[in-house]
Amino acid sequence: MNRQADLFLSVTHAYADGQPLDNAGMYAKALNQAGIPLSDLNEKVPVGQSQKACSLLARQLRWYQQTLKHAGIIERVENGIWQLTTPAGEDLSRINPQVAVLGFSTDLGIAILGSCDTVFSRLDTPIHLVITSPPYPLARARKYGNPTEPEYVDWICRTIEPVVKNLVPGGSICLNVSNDIFMPGLPARSLYRERLIIALHERLGLYKMDEIVWHNPSKAPAPVQWASKERVQLNVAWEPVYWLTNDPSRVRSDNRRVLQEHTDKHLKYIQAGGETRLERYSDGAYSLRPGKFSNLTAGRIHRNVVAIGHSCADQRLYKHNARAAGLPVHGAAMPLKLADFFIRLLSEPEELVVDPFGGSFTTARAAESLGRRWISTDNMLEYVLGGALRFQDTHGFNQNLRAA
């Protein structure tokens, strides 16, 4: 278990019921949540020039308490006593950019109502994986808002920079962006994606590991103007998911975590002894010899094309429950299986997964199901409230925000 991430979330969870706490109360609740004996606070070591004996564990807990204060998530009631910040302006759909409020929490994660760049610029905890789908640069803005195409590259770089600074060496970032952005009035695609990847490398030091093709068999026919009306384009069936890392030499991925089952045909091929030919292809670049591919393995290595429809049972349940509660549903929800795939490929249990554009909180839901710790933010009150509906059956669920 990553103790830093564990303690940070545990301190946050200590305040989740809204009750004021002094430091002793915070210590007790946070350590109980983290599964650390309270007696560990008694272990003291000499610190600083004075060599005064101090509890490093207590100092660490207070550090995360102050991190929450700087993020605006807790506030001081009186000297030495803290509580959750009183939600500001719950009647407003979009929270003030300088305000952050704990929306809901579970034993594994926290959802924050707040602007992602504001929240993550004030947090200091190691992040292992980021999976997110930022607002697309659409000509016609969605309800949740989105930047224009000329603004997009700079906006993405500025927004995720605070997240990148806390990414552990070899940690990964997965960005799902649109493949359907065209030059104004033309059937030629915008080059914003190419500019984005170059900017992320040059400005933030991120390396492109791959461009995973998310094949969406249920994607609606598009682009309507250029494919259905003008007939000069083809319907698009995929979107890119850029897999980036800050250190390719230490990347934390493992394709054995997402192996696919062998087909019956392939199993028969292996059992029959594999290849029988002796051939060379492409001027010797590829060769076959008898017996090659005869070893039985745990499964097939996944290709870099992931075929998942955007509609899934979990998303349908989320939409049903949100509408029943009188809440709007997010207009661009990611399928749960897509987030599940990248979490398994790029992280291990109890590591920290974050999504700075929570939306319908699919990344958080997948992380929770897979035993990962998570932090997710969104600046729209209704989406945080709708996301909370997906976690009411999880261990330690506690909701701070309510509908106005």
Buried (B, 14 or more C-beta within 10 A) or exposed (E): EBEBBBBBBBBBBBBBBEEBBEBEBBBBBBBBBBEBEEEEBEEEEEEEEEEEEBBEBBEBBBBBBBBBBEBBBBEEEEEEEBBBBEBBEBEEBBBBEEBBBBBBBBBBBBBBBBBBBBBBBBBBBBBBBBBBBBBBBBEEEEEBEBBEBEEBBBBBBEBBBBBBBBBBEBBBBBBBBBBBBBEEEEBEBBEBBEEBBEBBEEBBEBBBBEEBBBBBEEBEEBBEEBBEEEEEBEEBBBBBBBBBBBBEEEBBBEEEBBBEEBEEEEEEBBEEEBBEEEEEEEEEEEEBEEEBEEEEEEEEEBEEEBEBBBEBEBBEEBBEBBEEEEBBBBEBBBBBBBBBBBBBBBBBEBBBBBBBBBBBBBBBBBBBBBEBBBBBBBBBBBBBBBBBBBBEEBEEBBBBBEEE
